[in-house]
Amino acid sequence: MKVYLDNAATTMTDPGVAKAMQPYLTQEFGNASSLHQFGREASGALDQARVAIAKKINAEPEEIIFTSGGTESDNLAIRGVAYANKNKGNHIITSTIEHPAVLNTCKQLEKEGFKISYLKVDKRGFIDFEQLKKEITDKTILVSIIHANNEIGTIQEIETIANICKEKKIVFHSDAVQSFTKVHIDVKKTKIDLISFSAHKIHGPNGIGALYLRKGTKIKKQLEGGSQEFNLRAGTEYVAGAVGFAKAVELVEDKHYSYVKQLRDQLIKGLEEIPNCQLNGPRGDSRVCNNANIIFNFIEGEAMLLRLDMKGIAVSTGSACSQRDLKPSHVLTAIGLKAAVAHGSIRFTLSRFNTTEEIDYTIKTVKEVVKALREISPLRRGYNG
Amino acid sequence: MADLYSKKVMEYFQKPKNMGEIENADGIGKVGNPTCGDMMYVYIKVTKKDDKEIISDIRVKTFGCVAAIASSSVTTELVKGKTIEEAEKISKDDVAKALGGLPPVKMHCSLLSIDALKTAINDYREKKSEG
């Protein structure tokens, strides 16, 4: 049995998405900037895609900028806002559990003279609103907080963060790559200024994402070139990608996610029968519906990952041993785990294409693998659970 | 990472040899690696034959990644049946070579298994001199 449980990394392209893209990869190949009929067809498809994505968050189509993906959206949002507001201030607030696309962009800005505050999180991964308020100064120009964390699934209350920022007239950005379509966002209600999205996390194609940019938000473009995407993102548009992204959004139904959540809870319940394990991140509705992140004590994540791989199950780990720099996941250390404990973490991320049988098989196999690896582990003498 | 590992590494990882403990071991070596937190416990049994001290049995317990498990496992095979002096000459490169190579970032795993072995041999010598 082959079981794919690494949907936070990437997802299977929905066959309906591939079908919708197909014409734009073949006969409908025009450049959306061209005036002739080929170009007009392409730009028409691009406009339609923009409308579909805008609709999902109740935004205006001209507030959606297509990019190459989540990383570029994060870069455009953070650098774009930072450079455009340089005369106003040089202070940015983010958190310790951001995706590297945000974290490393902030670190780069730090080298360029910006001041960055990294908000700590509690053991379930939530930021402290009082801490956020305290960090705000008259030099603060941007707050960037991840919506659903990619490792432990914590969903931040972005409404509250947005209100705090709105009151202080500070631009608020959120990386919503893992939460998009899973958690509803209505930009008419939530006063968020920029949101990063990616298509390939929701059964769309790789290489396309978007940035929601509230009308009137000051931003500086980050790629020089043509005037595509409202003169904010130069480069010939990836029309097939945009069409696929829009199709992926349209194919999502709320019932998919209640189904995924049911599978997730089945998985967590089954795995928690294993002694000496713990769930990272919150439970219930403040956890993104497709994420289970569990530490199995006395064993190491990479060994576990590859043993599961041999049995056809694909997962990921926050263990230092799986990283080229041998550093444990910054998210797991941010929630207070020691490196040795973070070693044993496994992330399972589900999708609507998973089945109950797959989850049963996964629970059974994880139990076997944990038992086998604990038998050869010196950390727990005589342990046979 | 899997494609970074040789076929041999994956074989030893999948079916590790000589894992476990030896009751009343003649020497025990417990080491941990601060770089990534791996732990290895090595147990040796030494038998005297014609004035030679031979490692007649060796077992290991490992907490660690694929490379750590494979390194400790192949080390037991390299050591078993060798004299103490021969066993001491085995280097981390011998371990890596027996595994068909290790990724550079994982070379410390082979070193750890050698450290564990040497610690067990030292423990044996100390016990012998005390006894």
Interface residues (C-beta under 8 A of the other chain):
Chain A: F298 I299 E300 G301 E302 A303 L306 R307 D309 M310 S319 A320 C321 S322 R324 L326 A339 A340 H343 E375 I376 S377 P378 L379
Chain B: M1 A2 M10 F13 Q14 P16 M19 G20 K30 T35 C36 G37 D38 M39 M40 Y41 K61 T62 F63 G64 C65 V66 A67 A68 I69 V105
